[in-house]
């Protein structure tokens, strides 16, 4: 609870700094834009957090996002209906997670190495699929898909079908729905108890009769499926998507959101509410940087410093809890 209150306080302080940074920062349009990015980063944070809770790590998230975006554009350009392309892309992400999970659980490979290799492999796959994809290219190749694409963009991203203006934070609403589902599994079912147990002690979980491999496999599948879904949202939200930089560094944003939200990198800790709050931090910082006129190059430094602070705080809390036991 203290961690959740702490990150909630941080979010409120950052919103205060945002409002003070510029007169236009508190306008409805900007707040909706910030909320949409919070939803975008939050969706991948949910998946990364589940992996972290079980004591793992997934560094391939950003590359899977790129693959998802490019694959969605490629499928629709070649005649696959947008409503059908969405589940196909999510199914692709499921396959990626299944591959990562099997390598980790069956071959006993280190999650860091497996997903690091995946980060490079799937970035290469995204480049092989195509260089640049965009909604305009899809509608040029398949004019009949225009209404379906605009409807999808409205429902999943919140952009008006008429003029493409952002009218409500659909991605943040989607984040809340997904967080509620994940929160139910984490806090109200045996699956969540098993995931926490695996993160605390894999050996103890095995002795307790938990099928560790199966449950670890399931969280990697969920992580990559959510990353592929985020790729679809990226395509719908952006004028164009380039395979070289789509989702670049997003795995770090996901890990940052999870750690700030109370997930320990050692595993066994984390809440759905904390994940959402942790994912809200970086988009606010990015908006403050933009309104102050600072170079966006400082964002990686901010991510690094924030992640370091979160790691230090996590270690201090762990040491304190051991002392009081």
Residue pairs with C-beta under 8 A, 6 or more apart in sequence:
3 261
3 262
3 274
3 317
4 261
4 262
4 271
4 273
4 274
4 277
7 260
7 261
7 262
7 274
7 277
7 278
7 281
8 277
10 260
10 281
11 277
11 280
11 281
11 284
14 281
14 284
14 285
14 288
15 284
17 284
17 288
18 25
18 26
18 34
18 284
18 287
18 288
18 291
19 25
19 26
21 287
21 288
21 291
21 292
22 291
22 292
24 30
24 291
25 287
25 288
25 291
29 166
30 287
32 158
32 166
32 167
32 168
32 169
33 166
33 287
34 283
34 284
34 287
35 169
35 171
35 172
35 283
36 157
36 158
36 166
36 169
36 170
36 171
36 172
36 237
37 171
37 283
37 286
38 169
38 171
38 172
38 175
38 279
38 280
38 283
38 284
39 169
39 170
39 171
39 172
39 173
39 174
39 175
40 171
40 230
40 233
40 234
40 237
41 250
41 253
41 254
41 257
41 279
41 282
41 283
42 172
42 175
42 179
42 257
42 275
42 276
42 279
42 280
43 171
43 174
43 175
43 178
43 226
43 229
43 230
43 233
44 61
44 65
44 226
44 227
44 230
44 250
44 251
44 253
44 254
45 253
45 254
45 257
45 258
45 261
45 275
45 278
45 279
46 175
46 178
46 179
46 182
46 226
46 272
46 275
47 58
47 61
47 219
47 222
47 223
47 224
47 225
47 226
47 227
47 254
48 58
48 61
48 223
48 251
48 254
48 255
48 257
48 258
49 254
49 257
49 258
49 261
49 263
49 270
49 275
50 182
50 195
50 219
50 222
50 223
51 57
51 58
51 111
51 219
51 220
51 223
52 199
52 255
52 258
52 259
52 263
52 264
52 265
52 267
52 270
53 186
53 195
53 196
53 199
53 219
53 263
53 267
53 268
53 269
53 270
54 195
54 198
54 199
54 215
54 216
54 219
54 267
55 198
55 199
55 202
55 266
55 267
55 268
56 104
56 111
56 216
56 219
56 220
56 267
57 111
57 112
57 115
57 255
57 265
58 100
58 111
58 115
58 220
58 223
58 224
58 251
58 254
59 112
59 115
59 116
59 118
59 119
59 251
60 96
60 100
60 115
60 116
60 118
60 119
60 121
60 122
60 224
60 227
60 251
61 223
61 224
61 227
61 247
61 250
61 251
61 254
62 119
62 123
62 227
62 247
62 248
62 249
62 250
62 251
62 252
63 118
63 119
63 120
63 121
63 122
63 123
63 125
63 126
63 247
63 251
64 93
64 96
64 118
64 122
64 224
64 227
64 228
64 231
64 247
65 227
65 228
65 230
65 231
65 234
65 246
65 247
65 250
66 122
66 123
66 126
66 231
66 241
66 243
66 246
66 247
66 248
67 92
67 96
67 122
67 125
67 126
67 129
67 228
67 231
68 89
68 92
68 93
68 227
68 228
68 229
68 230
68 231
68 232
68 234
68 235
69 126
69 133
69 231
69 232
69 234
69 235
69 238
69 241
69 246
69 247
70 126
70 129
70 130
70 133
70 231
70 241
70 243
70 246
71 88
71 89
71 92
71 129
71 228
71 231
72 82
72 85
72 86
72 89
72 133
72 231
72 232
72 235
73 130
73 133
73 134
73 137
73 138
73 235
73 241
74 129
74 130
74 133
75 85
75 88
75 89
76 82
76 85
76 138
76 142
76 145
76 149
77 133
77 137
77 138
77 141
77 142
78 141
79 142
80 88
81 145
81 148
82 145
82 148
82 149
82 152
83 148
83 152
85 232
86 152
86 229
86 232
89 228
89 229
89 231
89 232
90 225
90 228
90 229
90 232
92 228
93 224
93 225
93 226
93 227
93 228
93 229
93 231
94 221
94 224
94 225
94 228
95 224
96 118
96 122
96 224
96 227
96 228
97 220
97 221
97 222
97 223
97 224
97 225
98 217
98 220
98 221
98 224
99 118
100 111
100 114
100 115
100 118
100 220
100 224
101 216
101 217
101 218
101 219
101 220
101 221
102 217
103 109
103 114
104 110
104 111
104 114
104 216
104 220
105 212
105 213
105 216
105 217
106 213
119 251
123 243
126 243
126 246
127 243
127 244
129 243
130 243
131 242
131 243
131 244
132 240
132 241
132 242
132 243
133 235
133 240
133 241
134 238
134 239
134 240
134 241
135 149
135 153
135 235
135 236
135 239
136 239
136 240
138 145
138 149
139 145
139 146
139 149
147 161
149 236
150 161
151 161
152 236
153 159
153 161
153 164
153 236
153 237
154 160
154 161
154 170
155 170
156 170
156 171
156 174
156 232
156 233
156 236
157 166
157 170
157 171
157 233
157 236
157 237
158 166
158 167
158 168
158 169
158 170
158 171
158 173
159 165
159 166
159 167
159 236
159 237
160 166
160 167
171 233
171 237
174 233
175 276
175 279
176 276
178 226
179 272
179 273
179 275
179 276
180 272
182 272
182 275
183 271
183 272
183 273
185 191
185 192
186 192
186 195
186 196
186 270
186 271
186 272
187 271
187 272
191 215
191 218
194 205
194 210
194 215
195 215
195 219
196 268
196 269
197 204
197 205
197 208
197 210
197 268
198 205
198 210
198 212
198 215
198 216
198 267
198 268
199 264
199 266
199 267
199 268
199 269
200 267
200 268
201 268
202 212
205 212
206 212
227 247
227 250
230 247
230 250
231 246
231 247
234 241
234 246
234 247
235 241
249 300
249 303
252 303
252 307
253 282
253 303
255 307
256 278
256 281
256 282
256 303
256 306
256 307
256 310
257 275
257 278
257 279
257 281
257 282
258 270
258 275
258 278
259 265
259 278
259 307
259 310
259 311
259 314
260 277
260 278
260 281
260 306
260 310
261 270
261 271
261 273
261 274
261 275
261 276
261 277
261 278
261 279
262 269
262 270
262 271
262 274
262 278
263 269
263 270
263 274
263 275
263 278
264 270
264 314
264 318
265 311
265 314
266 314
266 318
281 306
282 302
282 303
282 306
285 299
285 302
285 306
286 296
286 299
289 296
289 298
289 299
289 302
290 296
